[in-house]
Amino acid sequence: MPHVILKMLEGRTEEQKQALTEALTRAVTESLGCGENLVSVAIEDFKDEEWMAKVYGPDIQERSATIYRMPGYGPED
């Protein structure tokens, strides 16, 4: 029962979020061989000025062992 949590900067439309949700669901079902009824997707929006403190630090830096793709930016950027 995969649950995907996507954190991103605010500003996307509901239509963009729905399209992304559909694409993520397809990717999960095709990659893991599970049914769509088992997949859930949550989207959390953040302000640009919140990103480093609320996402990058706690979710990327502090949990680097769980990150399968690191971003190409860091706190100094």
All heavy atoms as a GROMACS GRO file, in nm:
protein
  605
    1MET      N    1   0.083  -0.118   0.000
    1MET     CA    2   0.000   0.000   0.000
    1MET      C    3   0.087   0.124   0.000
    1MET      O    4   0.109   0.185   0.103
    1MET     CB    5  -0.093  -0.002   0.120
    1MET     CG    6  -0.195  -0.110   0.112
    1MET     SD    7  -0.314  -0.096   0.242
    1MET     CE    8  -0.366  -0.265   0.249
    2PRO      N    9   0.138   0.160  -0.115
    2PRO     CA   10   0.225   0.277  -0.124
    2PRO      C   11   0.150   0.407  -0.095
    2PRO      O   12   0.038   0.428  -0.144
    2PRO     CB   13   0.273   0.276  -0.268
    2PRO     CG   14   0.244   0.139  -0.319
    2PRO     CD   15   0.129   0.089  -0.242
    3HIS      N   16   0.212   0.491  -0.015
    3HIS     CA   17   0.161   0.626   0.011
    3HIS      C   18   0.272   0.722  -0.026
    3HIS      O   19   0.381   0.717   0.032
    3HIS     CB   20   0.123   0.641   0.158
    3HIS     CG   21   0.079   0.781   0.192
    3HIS    ND1   22  -0.032   0.840   0.133
    3HIS    CD2   23   0.131   0.873   0.277
    3HIS    CE1   24  -0.046   0.962   0.182
    3HIS    NE2   25   0.052   0.984   0.269
    4VAL      N   26   0.247   0.808  -0.123
    4VAL     CA   27   0.346   0.904  -0.172
    4VAL      C   28   0.314   1.039  -0.112
    4VAL      O   29   0.200   1.087  -0.121
    4VAL     CB   30   0.341   0.913  -0.326
    4VAL    CG1   31   0.440   1.016  -0.377
    4VAL    CG2   32   0.367   0.777  -0.389
    5ILE      N   33   0.415   1.102  -0.051
    5ILE     CA   34   0.400   1.238   0.001
    5ILE      C   35   0.492   1.327  -0.081
    5ILE      O   36   0.614   1.308  -0.081
    5ILE     CB   37   0.438   1.247   0.150
    5ILE    CG1   38   0.351   1.154   0.233
    5ILE    CG2   39   0.428   1.391   0.199
    5ILE    CD1   40   0.394   1.140   0.378
    6LEU      N   41   0.433   1.421  -0.151
    6LEU     CA   42   0.510   1.512  -0.234
    6LEU      C   43   0.506   1.650  -0.170
    6LEU      O   44   0.399   1.705  -0.144
    6LEU     CB   45   0.450   1.519  -0.375
    6LEU     CG   46   0.522   1.616  -0.466
    6LEU    CD1   47   0.651   1.552  -0.516
    6LEU    CD2   48   0.435   1.657  -0.580
    7LYS      N   49   0.624   1.706  -0.147
    7LYS     CA   50   0.635   1.841  -0.091
    7LYS      C   51   0.693   1.929  -0.199
    7LYS      O   52   0.792   1.892  -0.263
    7LYS     CB   53   0.725   1.839   0.033
    7LYS     CG   54   0.667   1.753   0.144
    7LYS     CD   55   0.753   1.752   0.266
    7LYS     CE   56   0.689   1.663   0.373
    7LYS     NZ   57   0.757   1.673   0.502
    8MET      N   58   0.630   2.044  -0.221
    8MET     CA   59   0.677   2.133  -0.327
    8MET      C   60   0.642   2.277  -0.294
    8MET      O   61   0.563   2.303  -0.202
    8MET     CB   62   0.616   2.093  -0.461
    8MET     CG   63   0.466   2.104  -0.470
    8MET     SD   64   0.412   2.043  -0.631
    8MET     CE   65   0.237   2.076  -0.617
    9LEU      N   66   0.701   2.368  -0.369
    9LEU     CA   67   0.669   2.508  -0.350
    9LEU      C   68   0.527   2.536  -0.397
    9LEU      O   69   0.480   2.477  -0.495
    9LEU     CB   70   0.767   2.597  -0.427
    9LEU     CG   71   0.912   2.594  -0.379
    9LEU    CD1   72   0.997   2.690  -0.462
    9LEU    CD2   73   0.925   2.626  -0.231
   10GLU      N   74   0.460   2.624  -0.327
   10GLU     CA   75   0.324   2.659  -0.362
   10GLU      C   76   0.319   2.727  -0.498
   10GLU      O   77   0.419   2.773  -0.550
   10GLU     CB   78   0.264   2.750  -0.255
   10GLU     CG   79   0.333   2.884  -0.242
   10GLU     CD   80   0.281   2.968  -0.128
   10GLU    OE1   81   0.190   2.925  -0.056
   10GLU    OE2   82   0.334   3.079  -0.112
   11GLY      N   83   0.198   2.729  -0.555
   11GLY     CA   84   0.180   2.802  -0.680
   11GLY      C   85   0.126   2.718  -0.794
   11GLY      O   86   0.091   2.772  -0.898
   12ARG      N   87   0.119   2.587  -0.777
   12ARG     CA   88   0.064   2.502  -0.883
   12ARG      C   89  -0.088   2.503  -0.874
   12ARG      O   90  -0.145   2.516  -0.768
   12ARG     CB   91   0.114   2.359  -0.868
   12ARG     CG   92   0.248   2.326  -0.932
   12ARG     CD   93   0.357   2.417  -0.888
   12ARG     NE   94   0.488   2.373  -0.939
   12ARG     CZ   95   0.594   2.362  -0.863
   12ARG    NH1   96   0.588   2.388  -0.734
   12ARG    NH2   97   0.710   2.327  -0.916
   13THR      N   98  -0.150   2.486  -0.989
   13THR     CA   99  -0.296   2.484  -0.994
   13THR      C  100  -0.346   2.346  -0.951
   13THR      O  101  -0.271   2.249  -0.948
   13THR     CB  102  -0.347   2.512  -1.136
   13THR    OG1  103  -0.306   2.404  -1.222
   13THR    CG2  104  -0.295   2.644  -1.189
   14GLU      N  105  -0.475   2.339  -0.921
   14GLU     CA  106  -0.537   2.210  -0.889
   14GLU      C  107  -0.528   2.115  -1.008
   14GLU      O  108  -0.509   1.995  -0.990
   14GLU     CB  109  -0.683   2.228  -0.845
   14GLU     CG  110  -0.698   2.283  -0.705
   14GLU     CD  111  -0.629   2.196  -0.600
   14GLU    OE1  112  -0.650   2.073  -0.600
   14GLU    OE2  113  -0.555   2.252  -0.517
   15GLU      N  114  -0.539   2.169  -1.129
   15GLU     CA  115  -0.527   2.086  -1.248
   15GLU      C  116  -0.388   2.025  -1.259
   15GLU      O  117  -0.372   1.908  -1.293
   15GLU     CB  118  -0.560   2.168  -1.374
   15GLU     CG  119  -0.705   2.209  -1.386
   15GLU     CD  120  -0.742   2.331  -1.299
   15GLU    OE1  121  -0.653   2.404  -1.254
   15GLU    OE2  122  -0.863   2.349  -1.275
   16GLN      N  123  -0.284   2.104  -1.230
   16GLN     CA  124  -0.147   2.052  -1.231
   16GLN      C  125  -0.129   1.945  -1.123
   16GLN      O  126  -0.064   1.843  -1.147
   16GLN     CB  127  -0.047   2.166  -1.208
   16GLN     CG  128  -0.034   2.259  -1.327
   16GLN     CD  129   0.054   2.378  -1.295
   16GLN    OE1  130   0.037   2.444  -1.193
   16GLN    NE2  131   0.149   2.405  -1.383
   17LYS      N  132  -0.186   1.969  -1.006
   17LYS     CA  133  -0.174   1.871  -0.898
   17LYS      C  134  -0.247   1.741  -0.933
   17LYS      O  135  -0.196   1.632  -0.904
   17LYS     CB  136  -0.229   1.930  -0.767
   17LYS     CG  137  -0.144   2.041  -0.711
   17LYS     CD  138  -0.207   2.098  -0.586
   17LYS     CE  139  -0.129   2.216  -0.533
   17LYS     NZ  140  -0.191   2.271  -0.411
   18GLN      N  141  -0.362   1.751  -0.997
   18GLN     CA  142  -0.434   1.631  -1.038
   18GLN      C  143  -0.356   1.553  -1.144
   18GLN      O  144  -0.346   1.431  -1.138
   18GLN     CB  145  -0.574   1.667  -1.091
   18GLN     CG  146  -0.672   1.704  -0.983
   18GLN     CD  147  -0.699   1.590  -0.886
   18GLN    OE1  148  -0.698   1.474  -0.921
   18GLN    NE2  149  -0.722   1.625  -0.760
   19ALA      N  150  -0.298   1.625  -1.241
   19ALA     CA  151  -0.219   1.560  -1.345
   19ALA      C  152  -0.096   1.492  -1.284
   19ALA      O  153  -0.061   1.380  -1.322
   19ALA     CB  154  -0.176   1.662  -1.451
   20LEU      N  155  -0.032   1.558  -1.190
   20LEU     CA  156   0.083   1.500  -1.122
   20LEU      C  157   0.043   1.377  -1.043
   20LEU      O  158   0.112   1.274  -1.045
   20LEU     CB  159   0.148   1.603  -1.031
   20LEU     CG  160   0.268   1.558  -0.950
   20LEU    CD1  161   0.379   1.503  -1.040
   20LEU    CD2  162   0.320   1.673  -0.866
   21THR      N  163  -0.070   1.385  -0.975
   21THR     CA  164  -0.120   1.271  -0.898
   21THR      C  165  -0.145   1.151  -0.989
   21THR      O  166  -0.108   1.038  -0.955
   21THR     CB  167  -0.248   1.310  -0.822
   21THR    OG1  168  -0.217   1.415  -0.730
   21THR    CG2  169  -0.308   1.193  -0.747
   22GLU      N  170  -0.204   1.175  -1.103
   22GLU     CA  171  -0.228   1.066  -1.198
   22GLU      C  172  -0.096   1.006  -1.248
   22GLU      O  173  -0.082   0.884  -1.258
   22GLU     CB  174  -0.313   1.116  -1.314
   22GLU     CG  175  -0.456   1.148  -1.273
   22GLU     CD  176  -0.535   1.219  -1.382
   22GLU    OE1  177  -0.494   1.215  -1.500
   22GLU    OE2  178  -0.639   1.278  -1.349
   23ALA      N  179   0.001   1.092  -1.279
   23ALA     CA  180   0.132   1.044  -1.327
   23ALA      C  181   0.205   0.965  -1.218
   23ALA      O  182   0.264   0.860  -1.246
   23ALA     CB  183   0.217   1.162  -1.374
   24LEU      N  184   0.202   1.014  -1.096
   24LEU     CA  185   0.265   0.942  -0.985
   24LEU      C  186   0.198   0.807  -0.961
   24LEU      O  187   0.265   0.706  -0.939
   24LEU     CB  188   0.260   1.026  -0.857
   24LEU     CG  189   0.354   1.145  -0.851
   24LEU    CD1  190   0.320   1.233  -0.731
   24LEU    CD2  191   0.499   1.100  -0.846
   25THR      N  192   0.066   0.806  -0.966
   25THR     CA  193  -0.007   0.681  -0.946
   25THR      C  194   0.030   0.580  -1.054
   25THR      O  195   0.056   0.463  -1.024
   25THR     CB  196  -0.160   0.706  -0.945
   25THR    OG1  197  -0.189   0.798  -0.839
   25THR    CG2  198  -0.237   0.578  -0.926
   26ARG      N  199   0.037   0.625  -1.180
   26ARG     CA  200   0.079   0.535  -1.289
   26ARG      C  201   0.219   0.482  -1.266
   26ARG      O  202   0.246   0.363  -1.282
   26ARG     CB  203   0.074   0.609  -1.424
   26ARG     CG  204  -0.051   0.588  -1.503
   26ARG     CD  205  -0.039   0.638  -1.645
   26ARG     NE  206   0.028   0.766  -1.663
   26ARG     CZ  207  -0.028   0.885  -1.648
   26ARG    NH1  208  -0.156   0.894  -1.614
   26ARG    NH2  209   0.041   0.994  -1.667
   27ALA      N  210   0.311   0.570  -1.229
   27ALA     CA  211   0.449   0.529  -1.206
   27ALA      C  212   0.459   0.426  -1.093
   27ALA      O  213   0.532   0.327  -1.104
   27ALA     CB  214   0.536   0.651  -1.173
   28VAL      N  215   0.384   0.447  -0.986
   28VAL     CA  216   0.386   0.355  -0.873
   28VAL      C  217   0.327   0.219  -0.912
   28VAL      O  218   0.385   0.114  -0.885
   28VAL     CB  219   0.312   0.414  -0.751
   28VAL    CG1  220   0.291   0.310  -0.642
   28VAL    CG2  221   0.390   0.533  -0.695
   29THR      N  222   0.212   0.220  -0.978
   29THR     CA  223   0.148   0.093  -1.013
   29THR      C  224   0.232   0.015  -1.113
   29THR      O  225   0.245  -0.107  -1.102
   29THR     CB  226   0.005   0.114  -1.068
   29THR    OG1  227   0.010   0.198  -1.183
   29THR    CG2  228  -0.084   0.176  -0.963
   30GLU      N  229   0.292   0.084  -1.211
   30GLU     CA  230   0.376   0.015  -1.310
   30GLU      C  231   0.506  -0.035  -1.248
   30GLU      O  232   0.552  -0.145  -1.280
   30GLU     CB  233   0.405   0.108  -1.427
   30GLU     CG  234   0.282   0.136  -1.512
   30GLU     CD  235   0.304   0.245  -1.617
   30GLU    OE1  236   0.421   0.288  -1.636
   30GLU    OE2  237   0.204   0.287  -1.679
   31SER      N  238   0.567   0.043  -1.162
   31SER     CA  239   0.696   0.005  -1.102
   31SER      C  240   0.682  -0.105  -0.997
   31SER      O  241   0.769  -0.192  -0.987
   31SER     CB  242   0.762   0.126  -1.035
   31SER     OG  243   0.788   0.226  -1.129
   32LEU      N  244   0.575  -0.099  -0.920
   32LEU     CA  245   0.559  -0.193  -0.808
   32LEU      C  246   0.461  -0.306  -0.836
   32LEU      O  247   0.450  -0.399  -0.756
   32LEU     CB  248   0.516  -0.117  -0.682
   32LEU     CG  249   0.612  -0.008  -0.635
   32LEU    CD1  250   0.558   0.059  -0.509
   32LEU    CD2  251   0.752  -0.062  -0.612
   33GLY      N  252   0.389  -0.296  -0.946
   33GLY     CA  253   0.295  -0.401  -0.980
   33GLY      C  254   0.176  -0.411  -0.887
   33GLY      O  255   0.128  -0.520  -0.858
   34CYS      N  256   0.128  -0.298  -0.841
   34CYS     CA  257   0.011  -0.299  -0.753
   34CYS      C  258  -0.104  -0.225  -0.820
   34CYS      O  259  -0.085  -0.153  -0.918
   34CYS     CB  260   0.044  -0.235  -0.618
   34CYS     SG  261   0.087  -0.062  -0.626
   35GLY      N  262  -0.222  -0.242  -0.768
   35GLY     CA  263  -0.339  -0.176  -0.823
   35GLY      C  264  -0.350  -0.031  -0.779
   35GLY      O  265  -0.299   0.007  -0.673
   36GLU      N  266  -0.417   0.050  -0.862
   36GLU     CA  267  -0.438   0.191  -0.828
   36GLU      C  268  -0.512   0.208  -0.696
   36GLU      O  269  -0.491   0.307  -0.626
   36GLU     CB  270  -0.518   0.260  -0.939
   36GLU     CG  271  -0.441   0.287  -1.064
   36GLU     CD  272  -0.521   0.368  -1.165
   36GLU    OE1  273  -0.631   0.417  -1.130
   36GLU    OE2  274  -0.472   0.382  -1.278
   37ASN      N  275  -0.597   0.112  -0.663
   37ASN     CA  276  -0.676   0.124  -0.539
   37ASN      C  277  -0.589   0.114  -0.414
   37ASN      O  278  -0.634   0.142  -0.305
   37ASN     CB  279  -0.784   0.017  -0.536
   37ASN     CG  280  -0.729  -0.124  -0.536
   37ASN    OD1  281  -0.631  -0.154  -0.606
   37ASN    ND2  282  -0.790  -0.213  -0.461
   38LEU      N  283  -0.463   0.075  -0.430
   38LEU     CA  284  -0.373   0.065  -0.315
   38LEU      C  285  -0.284   0.188  -0.298
   38LEU      O  286  -0.211   0.199  -0.200
   38LEU     CB  287  -0.285  -0.059  -0.329
   38LEU     CG  288  -0.359  -0.193  -0.331
   38LEU    CD1  289  -0.260  -0.307  -0.351
   38LEU    CD2  290  -0.439  -0.214  -0.204
   39VAL      N  291  -0.287   0.279  -0.394
   39VAL     CA  292  -0.197   0.395  -0.394
   39VAL      C  293  -0.269   0.518  -0.341
   39VAL      O  294  -0.382   0.548  -0.382
   39VAL     CB  295  -0.145   0.423  -0.537
   39VAL    CG1  296  -0.055   0.546  -0.538
   39VAL    CG2  297  -0.072   0.302  -0.593
   40SER      N  298  -0.202   0.591  -0.252
   40SER     CA  299  -0.253   0.721  -0.209
   40SER      C  300  -0.143   0.824  -0.230
   40SER      O  301  -0.024   0.793  -0.223
   40SER     CB  302  -0.296   0.718  -0.062
   40SER     OG  303  -0.191   0.675   0.021
   41VAL      N  304  -0.184   0.946  -0.259
   41VAL     CA  305  -0.089   1.055  -0.287
   41VAL      C  306  -0.132   1.178  -0.208
   41VAL      O  307  -0.249   1.218  -0.214
   41VAL     CB  308  -0.085   1.089  -0.438
   41VAL    CG1  309   0.009   1.206  -0.464
   41VAL    CG2  310  -0.044   0.967  -0.521
   42ALA      N  311  -0.038   1.237  -0.136
   42ALA     CA  312  -0.062   1.362  -0.064
   42ALA      C  313   0.032   1.468  -0.120
   42ALA      O  314   0.147   1.438  -0.154
   42ALA     CB  315  -0.036   1.344   0.085
   43ILE      N  316  -0.016   1.589  -0.132
   43ILE     CA  317   0.067   1.700  -0.179
   43ILE      C  318   0.065   1.808  -0.072
   43ILE      O  319  -0.041   1.852  -0.027
   43ILE     CB  320   0.015   1.756  -0.313
   43ILE    CG1  321   0.025   1.649  -0.421
   43ILE    CG2  322   0.093   1.882  -0.351
   43ILE    CD1  323  -0.030   1.690  -0.556
   44GLU      N  324   0.185   1.850  -0.032
   44GLU     CA  325   0.200   1.956   0.068
   44GLU      C  326   0.271   2.074   0.004
   44GLU      O  327   0.380   2.058  -0.050
   44GLU     CB  328   0.281   1.904   0.188
   44GLU     CG  329   0.216   1.788   0.260
   44GLU     CD  330   0.300   1.735   0.374
   44GLU    OE1  331   0.391   1.805   0.422
   44GLU    OE2  332   0.275   1.620   0.415
   45ASP      N  333   0.209   2.190   0.009
   45ASP     CA  334   0.266   2.313  -0.048
   45ASP      C  335   0.339   2.392   0.060
   45ASP      O  336   0.293   2.401   0.175
   45ASP     CB  337   0.155   2.402  -0.105
   45ASP     CG  338   0.090   2.343  -0.227
   45ASP    OD1  339   0.162   2.283  -0.310
   45ASP    OD2  340  -0.032   2.357  -0.243
   46PHE      N  341   0.452   2.450   0.020
   46PHE     CA  342   0.532   2.532   0.111
   46PHE      C  343   0.569   2.663   0.044
   46PHE      O  344   0.589   2.668  -0.077
   46PHE     CB  345   0.661   2.458   0.150
   46PHE     CG  346   0.636   2.340   0.239
   46PHE    CD1  347   0.608   2.216   0.184
   46PHE    CD2  348   0.639   2.352   0.376
   46PHE    CE1  349   0.583   2.106   0.264
   46PHE    CE2  350   0.614   2.243   0.458
   46PHE     CZ  351   0.586   2.120   0.401
   47LYS      N  352   0.581   2.766   0.123
   47LYS     CA  353   0.631   2.894   0.075
   47LYS      C  354   0.783   2.880   0.053
   47LYS      O  355   0.849   2.804   0.123
   47LYS     CB  356   0.604   3.005   0.177
   47LYS     CG  357   0.457   3.034   0.198
   47LYS     CD  358   0.440   3.147   0.297
   47LYS     CE  359   0.298   3.181   0.330
   47LYS     NZ  360   0.193   3.149   0.240
   48ASP      N  361   0.835   2.955  -0.044
   48ASP     CA  362   0.977   2.948  -0.076
   48ASP      C  363   1.063   2.974   0.048
   48ASP      O  364   1.162   2.903   0.072
   48ASP     CB  365   1.009   3.050  -0.186
   48ASP     CG  366   1.151   3.040  -0.236
   48ASP    OD1  367   1.203   2.927  -0.248
   48ASP    OD2  368   1.211   3.145  -0.264
   49GLU      N  369   1.023   3.071   0.129
   49GLU     CA  370   1.103   3.106   0.246
   49GLU      C  371   1.097   2.999   0.357
   49GLU      O  372   1.177   3.001   0.450
   49GLU     CB  373   1.064   3.243   0.302
   49GLU     CG  374   0.920   3.258   0.342
   49GLU     CD  375   0.827   3.306   0.231
   49GLU    OE1  376   0.866   3.305   0.113
   49GLU    OE2  377   0.713   3.342   0.264
   50GLU      N  378   1.003   2.906   0.348
   50GLU     CA  379   0.991   2.798   0.446
   50GLU      C  380   1.069   2.673   0.406
   50GLU      O  381   1.094   2.586   0.489
   50GLU     CB  382   0.844   2.753   0.460
   50GLU     CG  383   0.749   2.857   0.507
   50GLU     CD  384   0.605   2.807   0.503
   50GLU    OE1  385   0.567   2.736   0.408
   50GLU    OE2  386   0.533   2.839   0.598
   51TRP      N  387   1.103   2.661   0.278
   51TRP     CA  388   1.154   2.536   0.222
   51TRP      C  389   1.275   2.480   0.299
   51TRP      O  390   1.277   2.362   0.334
   51TRP     CB  391   1.188   2.554   0.075
   51TRP     CG  392   1.222   2.425   0.010
   51TRP    CD1  393   1.348   2.378  -0.018
   51TRP    CD2  394   1.132   2.324  -0.031
   51TRP    NE1  395   1.340   2.254  -0.076
   51TRP    CE2  396   1.208   2.219  -0.086
   51TRP    CE3  397   0.994   2.311  -0.029
   51TRP    CZ2  398   1.151   2.103  -0.136
   51TRP    CZ3  399   0.936   2.197  -0.080
   51TRP    CH2  400   1.014   2.095  -0.132
   52MET      N  401   1.375   2.559   0.320
   52MET     CA  402   1.497   2.508   0.384
   52MET      C  403   1.471   2.459   0.526
   52MET      O  404   1.518   2.352   0.564
   52MET     CB  405   1.607   2.615   0.384
   52MET     CG  406   1.667   2.637   0.248
   52MET     SD  407   1.745   2.487   0.187
   52MET     CE  408   1.801   2.539   0.030
   53ALA      N  409   1.396   2.534   0.602
   53ALA     CA  410   1.372   2.498   0.742
   53ALA      C  411   1.270   2.385   0.758
   53ALA      O  412   1.286   2.299   0.845
   53ALA     CB  413   1.325   2.620   0.820
   54LYS      N  414   1.168   2.382   0.674
   54LYS     CA  415   1.061   2.284   0.694
   54LYS      C  416   1.074   2.159   0.608
   54LYS      O  417   1.013   2.057   0.640
   54LYS     CB  418   0.925   2.350   0.667
   54LYS     CG  419   0.888   2.451   0.771
   54LYS     CD  420   0.746   2.499   0.753
   54LYS     CE  421   0.704   2.591   0.867
   54LYS     NZ  422   0.565   2.633   0.854
   55VAL      N  423   1.152   2.167   0.500
   55VAL     CA  424   1.164   2.050   0.412
   55VAL      C  425   1.309   2.007   0.395
   55VAL      O  426   1.345   1.894   0.428
   55VAL     CB  427   1.099   2.076   0.273
   55VAL    CG1  428   1.115   1.956   0.182
   55VAL    CG2  429   0.953   2.112   0.290
   56TYR      N  430   1.394   2.094   0.345
   56TYR     CA  431   1.531   2.054   0.315
   56TYR      C  432   1.605   2.002   0.439
   56TYR      O  433   1.662   1.893   0.435
   56TYR     CB  434   1.611   2.169   0.252
   56TYR     CG  435   1.745   2.123   0.200
   56TYR    CD1  436   1.757   2.068   0.074
   56TYR    CD2  437   1.859   2.130   0.280
   56TYR    CE1  438   1.878   2.021   0.028
   56TYR    CE2  439   1.981   2.085   0.234
   56TYR     CZ  440   1.990   2.030   0.108
   56TYR     OH  441   2.110   1.985   0.063
   57GLY      N  442   1.600   2.077   0.546
   57GLY     CA  443   1.669   2.035   0.668
   57GLY      C  444   1.617   1.904   0.724
   57GLY      O  445   1.690   1.804   0.730
   58PRO      N  446   1.490   1.898   0.764
   58PRO     CA  447   1.439   1.778   0.829
   58PRO      C  448   1.417   1.658   0.736
   58PRO      O  449   1.436   1.544   0.778
   58PRO     CB  450   1.307   1.822   0.891
   58PRO     CG  451   1.267   1.944   0.816
   58PRO     CD  452   1.393   2.009   0.769
   59ASP      N  453   1.377   1.681   0.612
   59ASP     CA  454   1.343   1.569   0.525
   59ASP      C  455   1.455   1.523   0.434
   59ASP      O  456   1.457   1.408   0.392
   59ASP     CB  457   1.222   1.603   0.438
   59ASP     CG  458   1.094   1.618   0.517
   59ASP    OD1  459   1.089   1.569   0.631
   59ASP    OD2  460   0.999   1.678   0.465
   60ILE      N  461   1.546   1.612   0.399
   60ILE     CA  462   1.653   1.576   0.305
   60ILE      C  463   1.785   1.560   0.379
   60ILE      O  464   1.845   1.453   0.376
   60ILE     CB  465   1.662   1.680   0.192
   60ILE    CG1  466   1.531   1.682   0.112
   60ILE    CG2  467   1.781   1.650   0.100
   60ILE    CD1  468   1.518   1.793   0.010
   61GLN      N  469   1.830   1.663   0.447
   61GLN     CA  470   1.959   1.653   0.518
   61GLN      C  471   1.956   1.550   0.630
   61GLN      O  472   2.044   1.464   0.637
   61GLN     CB  473   1.998   1.789   0.576
   61GLN     CG  474   2.067   1.879   0.478
   61GLN     CD  475   2.118   2.005   0.547
   61GLN    OE1  476   2.050   2.062   0.632
   61GLN    NE2  477   2.237   2.048   0.509
   62GLU      N  478   1.858   1.559   0.716
   62GLU     CA  479   1.855   1.473   0.834
   62GLU      C  480   1.812   1.330   0.803
   62GLU      O  481   1.830   1.241   0.886
   62GLU     CB  482   1.764   1.534   0.941
   62GLU     CG  483   1.818   1.664   0.998
   62GLU     CD  484   1.725   1.729   1.097
   62GLU    OE1  485   1.635   1.660   1.152
   62GLU    OE2  486   1.739   1.850   1.121
   63ARG      N  487   1.755   1.306   0.686
   63ARG     CA  488   1.709   1.172   0.650
   63ARG      C  489   1.776   1.127   0.520
   63ARG      O  490   1.716   1.057   0.438
   63ARG     CB  491   1.557   1.171   0.636
   63ARG     CG  492   1.488   1.214   0.766
   63ARG     CD  493   1.339   1.200   0.760
   63ARG     NE  494   1.310   1.055   0.760
   63ARG     CZ  495   1.208   1.002   0.694
   63ARG    NH1  496   1.128   1.077   0.623
   63ARG    NH2  497   1.187   0.872   0.699
   64SER      N  498   1.900   1.168   0.500
   64SER     CA  499   1.968   1.141   0.374
   64SER      C  500   1.979   0.991   0.342
   64SER      O  501   1.985   0.953   0.226
   64SER     CB  502   2.107   1.205   0.372
   64SER     OG  503   2.188   1.152   0.475
   65ALA      N  504   1.978   0.907   0.443
   65ALA     CA  505   1.987   0.762   0.419
   65ALA      C  506   1.861   0.709   0.349
   65ALA      O  507   1.867   0.601   0.289
   65ALA     CB  508   2.008   0.688   0.551
   66THR      N  509   1.752   0.783   0.354
   66THR     CA  510   1.628   0.738   0.290
   66THR      C  511   1.605   0.804   0.155
   66THR      O  512   1.506   0.773   0.088
   66THR     CB  513   1.506   0.765   0.380
   66THR    OG1  514   1.487   0.907   0.391
   66THR    CG2  515   1.523   0.703   0.518
   67ILE      N  516   1.692   0.896   0.115
   67ILE     CA  517   1.675   0.969  -0.010
   67ILE      C  518   1.737   0.890  -0.125
   67ILE      O  519   1.855   0.858  -0.122
   67ILE     CB  520   1.739   1.110  -0.001
   67ILE    CG1  521   1.683   1.190   0.116
   67ILE    CG2  522   1.723   1.185  -0.133
   67ILE    CD1  523   1.538   1.226   0.106
   68TYR      N  524   1.658   0.860  -0.226
   68TYR     CA  525   1.706   0.784  -0.342
   68TYR      C  526   1.753   0.875  -0.454
   68TYR      O  527   1.823   0.831  -0.544
   68TYR     CB  528   1.597   0.689  -0.392
   68TYR     CG  529   1.592   0.565  -0.308
   68TYR    CD1  530   1.527   0.565  -0.184
   68TYR    CD2  531   1.656   0.448  -0.348
   68TYR    CE1  532   1.524   0.452  -0.105
   68TYR    CE2  533   1.654   0.335  -0.269
   68TYR     CZ  534   1.588   0.338  -0.147
   68TYR     OH  535   1.586   0.226  -0.068
   69ARG      N  536   1.718   1.001  -0.450
   69ARG     CA  537   1.768   1.100  -0.545
   69ARG      C  538   1.784   1.232  -0.471
   69ARG      O  539   1.686   1.293  -0.429
   69ARG     CB  540   1.674   1.118  -0.663
   69ARG     CG  541   1.731   1.211  -0.767
   69ARG     CD  542   1.641   1.225  -0.889
   69ARG     NE  543   1.705   1.303  -0.991
   69ARG     CZ  544   1.726   1.434  -0.989
   69ARG    NH1  545   1.688   1.504  -0.885
   69ARG    NH2  546   1.785   1.496  -1.088
   70MET      N  547   1.908   1.274  -0.457
   70MET     CA  548   1.936   1.400  -0.390
   70MET      C  549   1.915   1.517  -0.486
   70MET      O  550   1.942   1.504  -0.606
   70MET     CB  551   2.081   1.403  -0.338
   70MET     CG  552   2.110   1.306  -0.225
   70MET     SD  553   2.016   1.339  -0.076
   70MET     CE  554   2.102   1.482  -0.013
   71PRO      N  555   1.869   1.630  -0.436
   71PRO     CA  556   1.852   1.746  -0.522
   71PRO      C  557   1.987   1.805  -0.560
   71PRO      O  558   2.088   1.781  -0.493
   71PRO     CB  559   1.770   1.843  -0.436
   71PRO     CG  560   1.805   1.807  -0.296
   71PRO     CD  561   1.829   1.658  -0.297
   72GLY      N  562   1.987   1.885  -0.665
   72GLY     CA  563   2.111   1.949  -0.710
   72GLY      C  564   2.133   2.086  -0.649
   72GLY      O  565   2.201   2.169  -0.707
   73TYR      N  566   2.076   2.111  -0.534
   73TYR     CA  567   2.094   2.237  -0.463
   73TYR      C  568   2.120   2.205  -0.316
   73TYR      O  569   2.099   2.094  -0.272
   73TYR     CB  570   1.971   2.328  -0.477
   73TYR     CG  571   1.849   2.269  -0.411
   73TYR    CD1  572   1.822   2.293  -0.276
   73TYR    CD2  573   1.763   2.186  -0.480
   73TYR    CE1  574   1.710   2.237  -0.215
   73TYR    CE2  575   1.651   2.130  -0.420
   73TYR     CZ  576   1.626   2.157  -0.288
   73TYR     OH  577   1.517   2.100  -0.226
   74GLY      N  578   2.165   2.305  -0.245
   74GLY     CA  579   2.188   2.287  -0.102
   74GLY      C  580   2.160   2.417  -0.028
   74GLY      O  581   2.118   2.516  -0.088
   75PRO      N  582   2.185   2.417   0.100
   75PRO     CA  583   2.156   2.536   0.181
   75PRO      C  584   2.233   2.660   0.137
   75PRO      O  585   2.189   2.771   0.159
   75PRO     CB  586   2.197   2.496   0.323
   75PRO     CG  587   2.229   2.353   0.320
   75PRO     CD  588   2.238   2.309   0.178
   76GLU      N  589   2.348   2.640   0.075
   76GLU     CA  590   2.429   2.754   0.033
   76GLU      C  591   2.382   2.814  -0.098
   76GLU      O  592   2.430   2.920  -0.137
   76GLU     CB  593   2.577   2.712   0.022
   76GLU     CG  594   2.606   2.608  -0.085
   76GLU     CD  595   2.568   2.464  -0.048
   76GLU    OE1  596   2.546   2.433   0.071
   76GLU    OE2  597   2.559   2.382  -0.140
   77ASP      N  598   2.290   2.749  -0.168
   77ASP     CA  599   2.243   2.800  -0.299
   77ASP      C  600   2.133   2.902  -0.284
   77ASP      O  601   2.056   2.904  -0.196
   77ASP     CB  602   2.191   2.684  -0.385
   77ASP     CG  603   2.304   2.588  -0.420
   77ASP    OD1  604   2.417   2.633  -0.435
   77ASP    OD2  605   2.275   2.468  -0.429
   0.00000   0.00000   0.00000
